[in-house]
Structure formats: structure tokens, C-alpha cells
Amino acid sequence: MTYTDIEGKEKIPELMLKYEFALNILETHLNILIKEFSFSHGYNPVEHVKSRIKEENSALKKLEQKGYEPTYYNIANHLHDMIGVRIVCSFLSDVYDIVDLIKSSPQFKLKEEKDYIEHPKESGYISYHLLVLVPIYLNDTIEYVEAEIQIRTMAMDFWASLDHKIQYKFSKTLPNEISEKLYDFSLEINDLDRRMNLLNNIVKRYEEK
Ligand code: 0O2
């Protein structure tokens, strides 16, 4: 199935255009926030930023997984991560600095936050998610478009990327022996992140001397 087969298909190009506008605005604001933070702190907490608009087949697959019909309405109302930005940081404390930075920005409205660092998912997935509303200015109206921002360390990103690759190889659920190992590795990664953060605190004390 493609977008051209779904109910409300004639409204899809306009929706995609709005996603494109919102992503452009979001990327620009995030870039400014991070650059300003780096300038004022003399330190850049961000390793890299990746963004995307969800591909057609992923969007339709996600609707199916969530039990929704593949319609324009359901894409617009039930997929909250059609726009996704991933900010990968160096240390655990950097993740929280970036979360605070985004939350205190007047450029976005915060809709929801999910702290999968304090509360990892059953799979072992660790990350911090912010669901924000990005204003786009169209003729005489302002529309707010949802976007998901995932903030994580390099270690969390390493786990999530490999987990994603492994999941992809299995069409149904993962065999227990694999999901259990992935969960254990995520605990190790979490522990390593915390120890690296402590080490960084010691490094900072040396820098202050
Ligand atoms: P992709 O390909 O990365 O886009 P919601 O999106 O809020 O309606 P959901 O699915 O419960 O509902 O949201 P959640 O779990 O807060 O966030 C979903 C996204 O987080 C996923 O998007 C992944 O990017 C990431 N994620 C969540 N759980 C896992 C996991 O166990 N392993 C990995 N590798 N990533 C995870 P998509 O659309 O599923 O995938």
C-alpha cells in the first residue's frame, strides 16, 4: 500500500509540505539554541543531530502496528513522530542540559515528555523524548505541527541503532535469548554512561583548578 491508495490521499501533499516547513523551522531553532549554548559555555555538548520525515512505508506500517486504518486522518492525528529529530550528546549530563534548553525555549510548545533514561522501555531502550509543537506561519494563520525530539548519549545511540538493525531481521517478535541479551547490554551501556559522567565530573574539577 502507498499514500495514493489511502482515504484522504488528496490532502497528503499539503500535509507533507507542512511537515517539511515545520522540520526546517525546528532544525533552524535547534541549531541556534545549541550554538548559543556552546558559545556561552565554551563547550559543545552535541556530537551530532539527525532529522527525518517518516517515510511512507514506515508511516503506514506504524499505523497498522497501532491498530489504525491507513488514512490521511490517522497519519495526521495518530502518528506523533512524522517529524523526528535525534540529538546525540557526549555525556549523560549533556542530555539533561539539552532537554532543559529545549523545554525553556519559547520557540516550541512542549506537548509531552518521556524519560526513558529514568524509566527504560521493556526492550532496554534508553533515551529522552520530547514531543513539541512547532508553529508554522501560513498566510494569515499559525498552525502547530507535532515533532518528536529524541535526545540521547552516543552509548544509547549505539545500542538503539544495533537494536533497530537486529529487530529488522525478525518479522515478528525477537526470540527470548536475543531480547534478553539486548536488555542486558542496555543495562551495561546505562552503567557505562553513568561512570563516564562521573569521570567527566572529575575532569571538570581539574579544569576549574
Ligand atoms: P523509527 O524508525 O525510529 O521512526 P508514539 O510514537 O508516541 O505514538 P510510541 O511508538 O509508543 O508511540 O512512542 P515511543 O516508544 O515513545 O517512541 C517511538 C520511537 O522511539 C521509535 O520510533 C524509535 O525511534 C524509538 N524506540 C522506541 N522503542 C525502541 C526500541 O525498543 N528500540 C529502538 N531501537 N528504538 C526504539 P519508530 O517509529 O518505532 O521507529
Boltz pocket constraint, residues with backbone or C-beta under 6 A from the ligand:
constraints:
  - pocket:
      binder: B
      contacts: [[A, 54], [A, 58], [A, 62], [A, 78], [A, 79], [A, 80], [A, 81], [A, 84], [A, 114], [A, 121], [A, 123], [A, 124], [A, 125], [A, 129], [A, 159], [A, 160], [A, 161], [A, 163], [A, 164]]
      max_distance: 6.0
